[in-house]
């Protein structure tokens, strides 16, 4: 792929160290994140993951900073509980 004139290569960014936790539950993956950057990224995912064209997976936030990702029958149950068909 051709590069634009004057384009420079970027230095790879160092990954940020996350202080959040990931729990594997029976029905979902639960993420507790503390970084505002990570919270914003997951909130942007909400609209993409939970779009009307996709019934699963289903991503939920609550309380703030705690996200749960549901798949399969669990996703259907939670979507129905939230009034989403």
KOLSEFI-795995 format. One record per residue: residue number from 1; x, z, y of N, C-alpha, C in turn; residue in three letters. Coordinates in pm, 1 decimal. Last residue first. Example, Ala and Ser with C-alpha at 12.3 -4.5 7.8 and 13.67 -1.06 7.14 Angstrom:
2
+-----+----------+----------+----------+----------+----------+----------+----------+----------+----------+------+
: seq :     n_c1 :     n_c3 :     n_c2 :    ca_c1 :    ca_c3 :    ca_c2 :     c_c1 :     c_c3 :     c_c2 : type :
+-----+----------+----------+----------+----------+----------+----------+----------+----------+----------+------+
:   2 :   1285.0 :    708.0 :   -225.0 :   1367.0 :    714.0 :   -106.0 :   1290.0 :    787.0 :      3.0 :  Ser :
:   1 :   1319.0 :    780.0 :   -569.0 :   1230.0 :    780.0 :   -450.0 :   1320.0 :    780.0 :   -330.0 :  Ala :
+-----+----------+----------+----------+----------+----------+----------+----------+----------+----------+------+
***
This chain:
85
+-----+----------+----------+----------+----------+----------+----------+----------+----------+----------+------+
: seq :     n_c1 :     n_c3 :     n_c2 :    ca_c1 :    ca_c3 :    ca_c2 :     c_c1 :     c_c3 :     c_c2 : type :
+-----+----------+----------+----------+----------+----------+----------+----------+----------+----------+------+
:  85 :  -3647.6 :   2194.5 :   -663.5 :  -3681.6 :   2130.5 :   -791.2 :  -3585.3 :   2023.9 :   -828.6 :  Unk :
:  84 :  -3601.3 :   2503.7 :   -529.1 :  -3549.7 :   2367.7 :   -526.1 :  -3577.0 :   2306.0 :   -661.6 :  Unk :
:  83 :  -3651.4 :   2775.2 :   -513.5 :  -3755.7 :   2681.7 :   -473.4 :  -3710.2 :   2538.1 :   -461.0 :  Unk :
:  82 :  -3472.9 :   2945.3 :   -623.7 :  -3459.9 :   2921.1 :   -479.1 :  -3560.5 :   2817.9 :   -428.4 :  Unk :
:  81 :  -3546.0 :   2921.6 :   -889.0 :  -3564.2 :   3050.8 :   -823.5 :  -3557.6 :   3035.4 :   -671.3 :  Unk :
:  80 :  -3455.2 :   2661.4 :   -935.5 :  -3598.5 :   2688.5 :   -940.4 :  -3629.2 :   2819.7 :   -868.4 :  Unk :
:  79 :  -3178.9 :   2707.3 :   -919.5 :  -3243.2 :   2612.7 :   -827.1 :  -3393.5 :   2638.7 :   -821.3 :  Unk :
:  78 :  -3152.1 :   2884.3 :  -1136.0 :  -3124.2 :   2931.8 :  -1000.0 :  -3186.6 :   2838.5 :   -896.7 :  Unk :
:  77 :  -3220.9 :   2718.6 :  -1356.1 :  -3292.9 :   2844.2 :  -1330.0 :  -3274.3 :   2888.8 :  -1185.8 :  Unk :
:  76 :  -3028.4 :   2512.7 :  -1332.1 :  -3171.1 :   2481.6 :  -1320.8 :  -3252.4 :   2607.0 :  -1289.4 :  Unk :
:  75 :  -2794.1 :   2657.9 :  -1375.7 :  -2813.6 :   2588.6 :  -1248.1 :  -2961.0 :   2557.6 :  -1226.7 :  Unk :
:  74 :  -2836.5 :   2737.8 :  -1640.3 :  -2827.9 :   2840.3 :  -1535.5 :  -2850.1 :   2777.5 :  -1398.4 :  Unk :
:  73 :  -2820.1 :   2498.8 :  -1778.6 :  -2949.5 :   2565.0 :  -1768.0 :  -2949.7 :   2671.7 :  -1659.7 :  Unk :
:  72 :  -2545.6 :   2367.8 :  -1589.5 :  -2635.5 :   2364.4 :  -1704.6 :  -2768.5 :   2431.2 :  -1677.8 :  Unk :
:  71 :  -2387.0 :   2601.0 :  -1360.2 :  -2398.0 :   2471.7 :  -1427.8 :  -2500.4 :   2482.2 :  -1540.7 :  Unk :
:  70 :  -2301.7 :   2752.7 :  -1047.9 :  -2380.7 :   2751.0 :  -1169.8 :  -2382.7 :   2610.3 :  -1228.2 :  Unk :
:  69 :  -2092.5 :   2940.2 :   -861.2 :  -2111.7 :   2803.6 :   -907.2 :  -2180.7 :   2808.6 :  -1042.4 :  Unk :
:  68 :  -2108.0 :   3143.5 :   -579.2 :  -2132.4 :   3134.2 :   -723.4 :  -2160.1 :   2988.5 :   -757.3 :  Unk :
:  67 :  -1918.4 :   3320.0 :   -334.9 :  -1981.0 :   3195.9 :   -379.5 :  -1997.8 :   3200.4 :   -530.3 :  Unk :
:  66 :  -1886.1 :   3519.9 :    -62.1 :  -1897.8 :   3523.1 :   -208.4 :  -1978.3 :   3401.0 :   -251.7 :  Unk :
:  65 :  -1900.0 :   3494.3 :    210.8 :  -1767.6 :   3496.8 :    149.0 :  -1769.5 :   3502.2 :     -2.5 :  Unk :
:  64 :  -2199.4 :   3676.1 :    248.0 :  -2097.8 :   3589.6 :    308.8 :  -1959.7 :   3607.4 :    244.8 :  Unk :
:  63 :  -2344.2 :   3743.2 :    -84.4 :  -2328.8 :   3765.4 :     58.4 :  -2216.5 :   3678.4 :    116.1 :  Unk :
:  62 :  -2360.2 :   3397.9 :   -100.7 :  -2429.2 :   3520.6 :    -65.6 :  -2378.4 :   3635.6 :   -148.6 :  Unk :
:  61 :  -2401.4 :   3059.2 :   -177.2 :  -2323.7 :   3161.2 :   -106.1 :  -2411.8 :   3280.6 :    -79.4 :  Unk :
:  60 :  -2392.2 :   2843.0 :   -459.8 :  -2468.4 :   2934.3 :   -375.6 :  -2372.1 :   3028.9 :   -304.9 :  Unk :
:  59 :  -2415.7 :   2535.3 :   -621.0 :  -2325.7 :   2628.8 :   -553.6 :  -2405.6 :   2710.5 :   -453.5 :  Unk :
:  58 :  -2468.3 :   2379.8 :   -924.1 :  -2536.2 :   2435.2 :   -808.0 :  -2448.5 :   2545.0 :   -750.7 :  Unk :
:  57 :  -2376.3 :   2059.2 :  -1074.4 :  -2376.7 :   2204.7 :  -1063.7 :  -2449.4 :   2249.5 :   -936.8 :  Unk :
:  56 :  -2716.3 :   1947.7 :  -1085.0 :  -2613.2 :   2046.1 :  -1116.8 :  -2476.8 :   1984.3 :  -1097.8 :  Unk :
:  55 :  -2866.2 :   1752.6 :   -976.9 :  -2934.6 :   1877.6 :  -1011.0 :  -2835.5 :   1986.9 :  -1049.0 :  Unk :
:  54 :  -2813.8 :   1535.3 :   -718.2 :  -2747.2 :   1606.0 :   -827.5 :  -2818.8 :   1736.8 :   -855.6 :  Unk :
:  53 :  -2942.7 :   1432.9 :   -502.4 :  -2918.6 :   1341.5 :   -614.8 :  -2860.2 :   1413.0 :   -736.9 :  Unk :
:  52 :  -2949.5 :   1624.0 :   -303.6 :  -3072.1 :   1597.5 :   -379.4 :  -3050.3 :   1507.3 :   -501.3 :  Unk :
:  51 :  -2652.8 :   1837.5 :   -319.2 :  -2730.1 :   1724.0 :   -269.6 :  -2849.5 :   1694.0 :   -358.2 :  Unk :
:  50 :  -2475.7 :   2043.6 :   -367.2 :  -2619.2 :   2070.2 :   -381.1 :  -2705.8 :   1957.2 :   -327.1 :  Unk :
:  49 :  -2223.5 :   1941.8 :   -306.8 :  -2255.8 :   1978.9 :   -445.1 :  -2405.9 :   1990.3 :   -465.5 :  Unk :
:  48 :  -2240.6 :   1900.6 :    -26.5 :  -2203.6 :   1793.2 :   -119.2 :  -2251.0 :   1823.0 :   -260.5 :  Unk :
:  47 :  -2315.8 :   2144.7 :     86.1 :  -2395.0 :   2025.5 :    111.7 :  -2365.8 :   1912.6 :     15.5 :  Unk :
:  46 :  -2106.7 :   2311.8 :    -14.7 :  -2247.6 :   2340.3 :    -42.3 :  -2332.7 :   2215.1 :    -24.9 :  Unk :
:  45 :  -1864.0 :   2231.1 :     91.4 :  -1898.0 :   2187.6 :    -45.0 :  -2045.9 :   2207.7 :    -73.7 :  Unk :
:  44 :  -1863.5 :   2371.0 :    326.9 :  -1878.1 :   2225.4 :    333.7 :  -1916.7 :   2170.1 :    197.0 :  Unk :
:  43 :  -1819.8 :   2623.9 :    218.7 :  -1947.5 :   2597.5 :    286.7 :  -1969.9 :   2447.8 :    302.1 :  Unk :
:  42 :  -1559.2 :   2591.6 :    124.2 :  -1667.8 :   2610.9 :     27.9 :  -1803.9 :   2587.0 :     92.0 :  Unk :
:  41 :  -1427.3 :   2567.5 :    374.2 :  -1420.2 :   2459.9 :    275.1 :  -1535.4 :   2472.1 :    176.3 :  Unk :
:  40 :  -1484.3 :   2817.6 :    491.0 :  -1532.6 :   2694.0 :    553.3 :  -1531.4 :   2577.5 :    455.4 :  Unk :
:  39 :  -1346.2 :   2985.7 :    313.4 :  -1491.2 :   3001.6 :    330.6 :  -1548.9 :   2873.5 :    389.3 :  Unk :
:  38 :  -1083.9 :   2897.9 :    356.1 :  -1145.0 :   2878.4 :    224.9 :  -1296.7 :   2891.3 :    232.8 :  Unk :
:  37 :  -1052.9 :   2979.2 :    626.2 :  -1032.9 :   2838.8 :    587.8 :  -1102.7 :   2810.1 :    454.7 :  Unk :
:  36 :  -1082.5 :   3257.2 :    615.3 :  -1183.0 :   3176.9 :    686.0 :  -1173.0 :   3028.0 :    649.5 :  Unk :
:  35 :  -1021.1 :   3419.7 :    310.8 :   -965.2 :   3332.1 :    413.3 :  -1076.7 :   3253.7 :    481.4 :  Unk :
:  34 :  -1147.9 :   3542.2 :    105.3 :  -1131.1 :   3617.5 :    228.5 :  -1082.0 :   3530.7 :    342.4 :  Unk :
:  33 :  -1384.0 :   3497.6 :   -159.4 :  -1273.0 :   3448.6 :    -78.9 :  -1267.8 :   3524.8 :     52.0 :  Unk :
:  32 :  -1483.7 :   3522.1 :   -474.3 :  -1482.2 :   3604.0 :   -353.1 :  -1360.3 :   3559.0 :   -274.9 :  Unk :
:  31 :  -1670.1 :   3335.3 :   -694.8 :  -1550.5 :   3334.0 :   -611.8 :  -1571.7 :   3426.0 :   -492.6 :  Unk :
:  30 :  -1780.7 :   3309.2 :  -1019.9 :  -1802.3 :   3376.1 :   -892.2 :  -1670.1 :   3383.6 :   -818.0 :  Unk :
:  29 :  -1943.4 :   3091.1 :  -1230.2 :  -1811.8 :   3130.0 :  -1180.2 :  -1837.7 :   3193.3 :  -1044.5 :  Unk :
:  28 :  -2218.8 :   3194.2 :  -1445.7 :  -2157.7 :   3128.2 :  -1330.9 :  -2011.4 :   3166.8 :  -1314.7 :  Unk :
:  27 :  -2326.6 :   3328.8 :  -1663.9 :  -2399.7 :   3214.6 :  -1611.0 :  -2328.3 :   3139.9 :  -1499.9 :  Unk :
:  26 :  -2131.2 :   3521.0 :  -1729.8 :  -2203.6 :   3451.5 :  -1835.9 :  -2270.1 :   3323.3 :  -1785.0 :  Unk :
:  25 :  -1844.5 :   3475.2 :  -1513.3 :  -1963.2 :   3546.5 :  -1558.6 :  -2030.9 :   3463.8 :  -1667.6 :  Unk :
:  24 :  -1534.6 :   3510.0 :  -1407.1 :  -1610.2 :   3424.3 :  -1497.4 :  -1723.1 :   3509.6 :  -1553.2 :  Unk :
:  23 :  -1419.6 :   3539.1 :  -1078.8 :  -1473.5 :   3606.5 :  -1196.5 :  -1551.6 :   3504.7 :  -1277.9 :  Unk :
:  22 :  -1157.5 :   3543.3 :   -857.8 :  -1242.8 :   3454.9 :   -936.4 :  -1287.3 :   3532.7 :  -1058.9 :  Unk :
:  21 :  -1079.9 :   3650.6 :   -526.0 :  -1085.4 :   3670.6 :   -670.2 :  -1180.5 :   3569.4 :   -732.8 :  Unk :
:  20 :   -840.9 :   3608.3 :   -254.0 :   -973.1 :   3615.3 :   -315.1 :   -963.6 :   3639.1 :   -464.7 :  Unk :
:  19 :   -614.6 :   3561.8 :   -122.9 :   -634.9 :   3700.0 :   -165.3 :   -771.4 :   3717.9 :   -230.2 :  Unk :
:  18 :   -393.6 :   3288.6 :   -152.0 :   -529.8 :   3337.9 :   -140.6 :   -536.8 :   3480.9 :   -191.0 :  Unk :
:  17 :   -147.0 :   3141.4 :     27.2 :   -170.9 :   3241.8 :    -75.2 :   -309.2 :   3299.8 :    -51.9 :  Unk :
:  16 :   -140.6 :   2792.3 :     74.8 :   -168.6 :   2925.0 :    127.1 :   -191.4 :   3019.6 :     10.2 :  Unk :
:  15 :    129.6 :   2575.5 :    -12.8 :     -4.8 :   2626.6 :    -39.5 :    -20.8 :   2766.5 :     18.6 :  Unk :
:  14 :    296.7 :   2392.5 :    233.6 :    306.0 :   2504.0 :    139.7 :    164.2 :   2553.6 :    112.7 :  Unk :
:  13 :    264.5 :   2040.6 :    254.1 :    231.4 :   2174.7 :    303.0 :    250.6 :   2276.6 :    192.7 :  Unk :
:  12 :    522.9 :   1798.6 :    267.6 :    416.7 :   1863.9 :    189.2 :    392.3 :   2004.7 :    242.8 :  Unk :
:  11 :    558.5 :   1618.9 :    568.1 :    616.0 :   1717.4 :    478.1 :    502.3 :   1778.1 :    396.2 :  Unk :
:  10 :    468.4 :   1278.0 :    593.7 :    444.6 :   1419.5 :    623.1 :    516.0 :   1504.9 :    520.7 :  Unk :
:   9 :    629.3 :    991.2 :    720.0 :    588.5 :   1069.4 :    602.9 :    570.9 :   1214.6 :    643.9 :  Unk :
:   8 :    491.3 :    807.7 :    990.0 :    597.8 :    887.4 :    930.7 :    542.8 :    964.3 :    812.6 :  Unk :
:   7 :    430.6 :    494.2 :   1137.9 :    381.4 :    605.3 :   1055.3 :    500.1 :    678.1 :    994.1 :  Unk :
:   6 :    519.5 :    272.5 :   1267.1 :    536.8 :    400.0 :   1334.9 :    487.5 :    519.0 :   1253.7 :  Unk :
:   5 :    277.8 :     60.8 :   1127.9 :    402.0 :     74.8 :   1202.4 :    406.9 :    208.2 :   1272.8 :  Unk :
:   4 :    125.5 :    171.4 :    824.8 :    113.9 :    127.9 :    963.3 :    248.1 :    147.8 :   1031.9 :  Unk :
:   3 :    222.4 :     58.8 :    501.8 :    210.8 :    165.1 :    601.7 :    196.1 :    103.8 :    740.0 :  Unk :
:   2 :     61.2 :    -85.1 :    219.2 :    143.6 :    -99.0 :    338.8 :    117.7 :     16.9 :    434.0 :  Unk :
:   1 :     84.6 :      0.0 :   -116.8 :      0.0 :      0.0 :      0.0 :     89.2 :      0.0 :    123.1 :  Unk :
+-----+----------+----------+----------+----------+----------+----------+----------+----------+----------+------+
***
